[in-house]
């Protein structure tokens, strides 16, 4: 899956995010070709590879495709935080925590975003 994520990341850098997301959609029907982790990895490569808004779009798609995934919302919360969208970040970390009450990362991030101590 990491190889496919890397390929999609490179496609996004060369041909744009829409081309990469289209390729992801083309691969979906192939059993086991892509999954939630594929989008998540590609999203992080973009988010921390100088393409924050493209990363954000990938995480938004991940939440649409895997709406019951705590991890998808956690990652989207991080993307919103990185792009300075505090309220949306809080909303997504709260949703992540709702889906997985044991998500310690979401608890820490929510405290950080709300300016609460440790």
Rosetta silent file (secondary structure, phi, psi, omega in degrees, C-alpha in Angstrom):
SEQUENCE: XXXXXXXXXXXXXXXXXXXXXXXXXXXXXXXXXXXXXXXXXXXXXXXXXXXXXXXXXXXXXXXXXXXXXXXXXXXXXXXXXXXXXXXXXXXXXXXXXXXXXXXXXXXXXXXXXXXXXX
SCORE:     score description
SCORE:     0.000 S_00000001
   1 L     0.000  -35.045 -179.418    0.000    0.000    0.000 S_00000001
   2 H   -62.671  -39.354  179.310    2.853    2.396    0.722 S_00000001
   3 H   -61.198  -43.467  178.945    4.118    1.984   -2.844 S_00000001
   4 H   -65.628  -40.874  178.024    0.712    2.915   -4.255 S_00000001
   5 H   -60.758  -42.291  179.110    0.502    5.882   -1.870 S_00000001
   6 H   -65.096  -41.523  177.563    3.916    7.060   -3.012 S_00000001
   7 H   -61.899  -44.064  178.803    2.926    6.655   -6.667 S_00000001
   8 H   -66.073  -37.503  176.269   -0.267    8.655   -6.069 S_00000001
   9 H   -59.820  -47.650  179.744    1.736   11.308   -4.192 S_00000001
  10 H   -64.716  -38.573  176.685    4.111   11.674   -7.129 S_00000001
  11 H   -61.918  -41.249  178.022    1.185   11.798   -9.544 S_00000001
  12 H   -62.327  -39.812 -179.315   -0.331   14.599   -7.455 S_00000001
  13 H   -69.428  -35.531 -175.579    2.929   16.536   -7.580 S_00000001
  14 H   -88.233  -45.628 -172.850    3.346   16.109  -11.344 S_00000001
  15 H  -112.666   -5.200  177.661   -0.208   16.130  -12.701 S_00000001
  16 L   105.049  158.353 -175.778   -2.201   17.581   -9.810 S_00000001
  17 H   -63.832  -35.766 -179.197   -4.326   16.312   -6.964 S_00000001
  18 H   -62.404  -39.985  178.542   -7.362   15.681   -9.167 S_00000001
  19 H   -64.607  -39.461  179.963   -5.370   13.243  -11.331 S_00000001
  20 H   -67.845  -42.606  179.041   -4.131   11.402   -8.237 S_00000001
  21 H   -67.914  -34.823  176.057   -7.615   11.114   -6.729 S_00000001
  22 H   -64.498  -42.184  178.502   -8.984    9.934  -10.061 S_00000001
  23 H   -63.392  -40.314  175.828   -6.308    7.227  -10.206 S_00000001
  24 H   -56.517  -48.196 -179.411   -7.219    6.173   -6.664 S_00000001
  25 H   -61.482  -35.660  178.202  -10.859    5.828   -7.765 S_00000001
  26 H   -67.001  -32.856 -178.413   -9.770    3.741  -10.768 S_00000001
  27 H   -80.897  -20.981 -175.848   -7.841    1.371   -8.486 S_00000001
  28 H   -52.650  -43.614 -178.022  -10.688    0.945   -5.949 S_00000001
  29 L   -63.833  -19.824 -179.716  -12.505   -1.861   -7.778 S_00000001
  30 L   -78.461  116.959 -176.112   -9.362   -3.999   -7.681 S_00000001
  31 L   -53.836  122.564  175.966   -9.576   -6.069   -4.516 S_00000001
  32 L    78.013    2.084 -177.310   -6.917   -4.997   -2.056 S_00000001
  33 L   -70.657  -43.894 -179.340   -5.354   -2.411   -4.380 S_00000001
  34 L  -140.171  158.450  178.082   -6.184    0.611   -2.224 S_00000001
  35 L  -157.511 -168.731  179.924   -7.786    1.277    1.140 S_00000001
  36 H   -55.600  -42.180 -177.874   -8.101    3.845    3.902 S_00000001
  37 H   -65.307  -31.205  177.308   -4.390    3.629    4.664 S_00000001
  38 H   -59.589  -49.592  179.066   -3.546    4.403    1.030 S_00000001
  39 H   -65.968  -41.264 -177.919   -5.320    7.739    1.262 S_00000001
  40 H   -61.210  -45.769  179.776   -3.985    8.416    4.741 S_00000001
  41 H   -64.867  -45.259  178.378   -0.376    7.863    3.697 S_00000001
  42 H   -61.186  -40.809  179.093   -0.773    9.948    0.555 S_00000001
  43 H   -59.334  -44.988  179.397   -2.420   12.691    2.614 S_00000001
  44 H   -68.120  -37.762  176.924    0.492   12.864    5.039 S_00000001
  45 H   -59.568  -40.987  178.988    3.050   12.847    2.221 S_00000001
  46 H   -73.130  -46.202 -176.480    1.295   15.860    0.735 S_00000001
  47 H   -57.722  -40.946 -178.402    0.552   17.613    4.037 S_00000001
  48 L  -104.673   11.418  177.478    4.185   17.528    5.124 S_00000001
  49 L  -111.800   22.574  176.464    5.630   17.672    1.611 S_00000001
  50 L    86.905    9.190 -179.551    4.716   21.275    0.940 S_00000001
  51 L  -126.008   60.266 -173.017    1.246   20.611   -0.485 S_00000001
  52 H   -56.343  -46.106 -176.438   -0.916   21.250    2.579 S_00000001
  53 H   -69.414  -32.523  174.411   -4.164   22.010    0.756 S_00000001
  54 H   -66.909  -42.083  176.324   -3.802   18.914   -1.439 S_00000001
  55 H   -58.887  -43.299  178.012   -3.204   16.861    1.687 S_00000001
  56 H   -58.619  -43.344  178.671   -6.325   18.371    3.206 S_00000001
  57 H   -62.204  -38.502  179.177   -8.357   17.338    0.148 S_00000001
  58 H   -65.943  -43.384  179.151   -7.087   13.776    0.436 S_00000001
  59 H   -66.122  -35.108  176.025   -8.042   13.595    4.118 S_00000001
  60 H   -62.758  -42.012  177.498  -11.488   15.004    3.308 S_00000001
  61 H   -64.449  -39.867 -179.630  -11.931   12.236    0.744 S_00000001
  62 H   -60.122  -41.504  178.288  -10.734    9.672    3.274 S_00000001
  63 H   -66.658  -38.689  177.846  -13.446   10.772    5.713 S_00000001
  64 H   -65.023  -40.109 -176.639  -16.074   10.593    2.977 S_00000001
  65 H   -78.554  -31.770 -175.687  -14.954    7.100    1.965 S_00000001
  66 L  -128.862   65.103 -171.060  -14.372    5.757    5.487 S_00000001
  67 L   -68.859   -9.578  178.392  -16.879    7.703    7.565 S_00000001
  68 L  -104.980   11.595 -177.447  -16.706    5.282   10.493 S_00000001
  69 L   -94.868  116.243  174.843  -12.924    5.506   10.851 S_00000001
  70 H   -59.969  -40.110 -178.723  -11.642    7.303   13.918 S_00000001
  71 H   -63.665  -38.036  179.224   -8.215    7.468   12.291 S_00000001
  72 H   -62.514  -43.891  178.462   -9.575    9.232    9.192 S_00000001
  73 H   -68.574  -36.606  177.648  -11.116   11.972   11.338 S_00000001
  74 H   -60.716  -45.676 -179.953   -7.966   12.204   13.457 S_00000001
  75 H   -66.475  -39.699  177.550   -5.858   12.783   10.345 S_00000001
  76 H   -64.872  -38.776  175.432   -8.319   15.337    8.973 S_00000001
  77 H   -58.878  -41.547  178.207   -8.174   17.116   12.322 S_00000001
  78 H   -65.084  -40.566  179.327   -4.399   17.280   12.002 S_00000001
  79 H   -64.571  -42.443  177.418   -4.645   18.653    8.470 S_00000001
  80 H   -64.460  -38.794  178.176   -7.055   21.357    9.578 S_00000001
  81 H   -62.459  -45.519 -177.885   -4.754   22.182   12.479 S_00000001
  82 H   -65.311  -29.793 -179.668   -1.745   22.442   10.157 S_00000001
  83 L   -94.366   11.228  173.554   -3.650   24.733    7.790 S_00000001
  84 L    78.215   19.820 -178.859   -4.753   27.014   10.627 S_00000001
  85 L  -104.687   74.950 -170.688   -8.414   25.993   10.700 S_00000001
  86 H   -57.665  -47.404 -177.325   -8.776   25.530   14.436 S_00000001
  87 H   -62.016  -42.896  177.999  -12.567   25.151   14.659 S_00000001
  88 H   -68.311  -33.696  176.351  -12.655   22.480   11.954 S_00000001
  89 H   -61.830  -48.406  179.105   -9.703   20.762   13.588 S_00000001
  90 H   -59.035  -46.047 -179.932  -11.554   20.608   16.900 S_00000001
  91 H   -57.003  -42.738 -176.862  -14.697   19.265   15.200 S_00000001
  92 H   -75.437  -36.659  174.238  -12.782   16.443   13.543 S_00000001
  93 H   -65.306  -36.975  176.322  -10.802   15.488   16.637 S_00000001
  94 H   -63.599  -42.192  178.263  -14.094   15.390   18.564 S_00000001
  95 H   -64.554  -40.600  177.452  -15.613   13.098   15.908 S_00000001
  96 H   -59.513  -44.757 -179.510  -12.517   10.887   16.058 S_00000001
  97 H   -67.447  -34.708  176.414  -12.857   10.662   19.824 S_00000001
  98 H   -62.527  -41.639 -179.484  -16.568    9.898   19.510 S_00000001
  99 H   -75.323  -28.979  179.266  -15.748    6.951   17.223 S_00000001
 100 L  -142.264   90.618 -177.806  -12.846    5.804   19.414 S_00000001
 101 L   -60.217  -13.275  179.913  -12.986    7.039   23.021 S_00000001
 102 L   -94.971   11.322 -179.433   -9.497    5.564   23.586 S_00000001
 103 L   -76.837   91.694 -178.225   -7.865    7.856   21.014 S_00000001
 104 H   -64.605  -32.571  178.514   -5.252    9.503   23.240 S_00000001
 105 H   -61.175  -44.794  179.655   -3.906   11.583   20.346 S_00000001
 106 H   -62.119  -40.763  178.286   -7.299   13.250   19.879 S_00000001
 107 H   -60.432  -48.242  179.675   -7.493   13.981   23.618 S_00000001
 108 H   -61.747  -45.045 -178.064   -4.024   15.588   23.566 S_00000001
 109 H   -65.712  -40.099  178.881   -4.730   17.588   20.433 S_00000001
 110 H   -63.405  -41.343  176.283   -8.068   18.858   21.743 S_00000001
 111 H   -61.438  -43.892  179.569   -6.378   20.055   24.945 S_00000001
 112 H   -61.600  -47.191 -177.558   -3.693   21.745   22.865 S_00000001
 113 H   -66.809  -30.428 -179.676   -6.219   23.420   20.545 S_00000001
 114 L   -90.900   -0.578  177.890   -8.314   24.614   23.472 S_00000001
 115 L    72.340   25.637  179.118   -5.288   25.923   25.319 S_00000001
 116 L   -87.889  150.379  178.575   -5.735   23.540   28.229 S_00000001
 117 L   -71.471  147.780  176.655   -2.808   22.381   30.322 S_00000001
 118 L     1.510    0.000    0.000   -1.344   19.050   29.770 S_00000001
